[in-house]
Amino acid sequence: MDPTGPYFLGPELSLIDLVIAPWAIRLWVFEYFKGGLQLPEGEKWVQRWNKWLSVVEKRESVVSTMSEREHYLPIYQRYADDVAQSELAKATREGKGVP
């Protein structure tokens, strides 16, 4: 990451921001279901990551295209409880590769 940002490659939004933003914004799932990622908060890279995430989460283009957390919870809950019935979930439980 660019050392000052605020975006991944510097002061302007770029493709990498758009590609990883939806996944990064959903990292709250680990906090909710698993107690967090346990990132070393004192590390410079974590501080830089948090700065980036904060800026990206607040962009109007991101806010207007993300669903509210309550819409994700029932879906993620099935995976957390290991009862999801997607082909991916079934293959994972069987120790197989992604179908």
C-alpha positions as CSV (number, residue, x, y, z in Angstrom):
1,M,0.0,0.0,0.0
2,D,1.0,3.6,-0.6
3,P,2.4,4.8,2.7
4,T,0.1,7.9,2.9
5,G,-2.9,7.0,0.7
6,P,-5.7,7.3,1.6
7,Y,-6.4,4.8,-1.2
8,F,-4.4,1.7,-1.9
9,L,-2.1,3.2,-4.5
10,G,-2.2,6.8,-3.3
11,P,-4.5,9.8,-3.3
12,E,-6.8,8.5,-6.1
13,L,-9.2,5.6,-6.1
14,S,-7.9,2.8,-8.3
15,L,-9.0,-0.7,-9.5
16,I,-7.4,-2.4,-6.5
17,D,-9.6,-0.4,-4.2
18,L,-12.7,-1.5,-6.1
19,V,-11.7,-5.1,-6.3
20,I,-10.9,-5.7,-2.6
21,A,-13.3,-3.2,-1.0
22,P,-16.4,-5.6,-0.9
23,W,-14.4,-8.3,0.7
24,A,-12.6,-6.0,3.2
25,I,-15.8,-4.4,4.2
26,R,-17.2,-7.8,5.1
27,L,-14.4,-8.6,7.5
28,W,-16.8,-7.7,10.3
29,V,-18.1,-11.3,9.8
30,F,-15.0,-12.6,11.5
31,E,-15.6,-10.3,14.5
32,Y,-19.2,-11.2,14.7
33,F,-18.8,-15.0,14.5
34,K,-15.2,-15.8,15.4
35,G,-14.0,-13.0,17.7
36,G,-12.1,-11.0,15.2
37,L,-9.0,-11.3,13.1
38,Q,-6.7,-10.4,16.0
39,L,-4.6,-8.0,13.9
40,P,-1.6,-6.5,15.7
41,E,-3.0,-2.9,16.1
42,G,0.4,-1.4,16.9
43,E,1.8,-2.4,13.5
44,K,2.1,0.3,10.9
45,W,0.6,-1.8,8.2
46,V,-2.5,-2.4,10.3
47,Q,-2.9,1.3,11.0
48,R,-2.5,1.9,7.2
49,W,-5.0,-0.8,6.4
50,N,-7.5,0.7,8.9
51,K,-7.1,4.1,7.3
52,W,-7.8,2.7,3.9
53,L,-10.8,0.7,5.1
54,S,-12.3,3.7,6.8
55,V,-12.0,5.8,3.7
56,V,-13.4,3.1,1.4
57,E,-16.3,2.3,3.7
58,K,-17.4,5.9,3.6
59,R,-17.3,6.4,-0.2
60,E,-20.8,7.1,-1.5
61,S,-20.3,4.6,-4.3
62,V,-19.5,1.9,-1.8
63,V,-22.2,2.8,0.7
64,S,-24.9,2.9,-2.0
65,T,-24.0,-0.6,-3.3
66,M,-23.6,-2.6,-0.1
67,S,-26.4,-4.4,1.6
68,E,-27.1,-3.8,5.3
69,R,-25.5,-6.3,7.7
70,E,-28.8,-7.7,8.8
71,H,-29.2,-9.1,5.2
72,Y,-25.9,-10.9,5.4
73,L,-26.4,-12.4,8.9
74,P,-28.8,-15.2,8.0
75,I,-26.6,-16.3,5.2
76,Y,-23.4,-16.2,7.2
77,Q,-25.1,-17.8,10.2
78,R,-25.7,-21.0,8.2
79,Y,-22.0,-21.2,7.4
80,A,-21.0,-20.5,11.0
81,D,-23.4,-23.2,12.2
82,D,-22.1,-25.6,9.5
83,V,-25.6,-26.2,8.1
84,A,-25.3,-24.3,4.8
85,Q,-26.5,-26.3,1.8
86,S,-24.6,-24.7,-1.0
87,E,-22.5,-26.9,-3.3
88,L,-19.4,-25.2,-1.8
89,A,-20.5,-25.9,1.8
90,K,-21.3,-29.6,1.0
91,A,-18.0,-30.1,-0.8
92,T,-16.1,-28.4,2.1
93,R,-17.8,-30.7,4.7
94,E,-16.8,-33.7,2.5
95,G,-13.2,-32.5,2.2
96,K,-13.6,-32.1,-1.5
97,G,-12.5,-29.3,-3.8
98,V,-14.8,-26.5,-4.9
99,P,-17.3,-27.9,-7.4
